Amino acid sequence: FKISNEEIVGILGKNGSGKTTILNLLTGFLKDYTGSITIKDKDIKNFSLKERAKTISYIQQARLLIPDYYCVEDFILEGRRPFRNFGFYNEEDYALLEKVIQQCFLEKYRNKYVNEISGGEFQRCVFAKALMKQCDFFLFDEPISAMDIKYQKDFFSLLTFAKQELHAAVVLSIHDINLAVTYCDRLIVMNDGKILYDGDSKKITKEILSKAFEVEISDKC
């Protein structure tokens, strides 16, 4: 399949269906596969680690282990590290930091230690760090699992911002059918490592969803 700029693609399916495997393939973390994966006409196997870090923002499901002394703005600024030798940031980096902190509504948290904030607030920090790369390819593994309804809505607003302002392609694995249909442009529905559906999120049927999740899905899901 092909993923285009200015597109939010949701990978939907039950646990163990292959969602995270697709994300790991797209990042180049998994090497043992047939066929080819290209990003901007270049095979992912030919990307150096630094080139991959500059090109792709991959936000994994597990919470990162972060030193106790890291405050929110220091953590977010780390998003510029692949572009700066030895971590020496310049005025442009700090100007971007201010912009991203405002875009992600993190002003009141900027001086707090990362380990002091909630799961939903931390996910916004992770997204802010990803935005610091200013790249146009974002991958998220179950990004809203720790968020309440408000943070979920804010998160998808940020995804829309990345899509429109950075002309980004966004791919995320997701369990919530309602959120996937509402906010994603396109859905890839998985079951046991196979793609059951790849198309417009608004055209997905309850029959396909029922088959993917192996449970009866109603029209009101």
Sequence and secondary structure as in RCSB ss.txt:
>XXXX:A:sequence
FKISNEEIVGILGKNGSGKTTILNLLTGFLKDYTGSITIKDKDIKNFSLKERAKTISYIQQARLLIPDYYCVEDF
ILEGRRPFRNFGFYNEEDYALLEKVIQQCFLEKYRNKYVNEISGGEFQRCVFAKALMKQCDFFLFDEPISAMDIK
YQKDFFSLLTFAKQELHAAVVLSIHDINLAVTYCDRLIVMNDGKILYDGDSKKITKEILSKAFEVEISDKC
>XXXX:A:secstr
    SSEEEEEE STTSSHHHHHHHHHT     SS  EETTEEGGG  HHHHHHH EEE SS     TT BHHHH
HHGGGGGGSGGG   HHHHHHHHHHHHHTT GGGTTSBGGGS HHHHHHHHHHHHHTT  SEEEEESTTTT  HH
HHHHHHHHHHHHHHHS  EEEEEE  HHHHHHH SEEEEEETTEEEEEEEGGG  HHHHHHHHTS   TT 
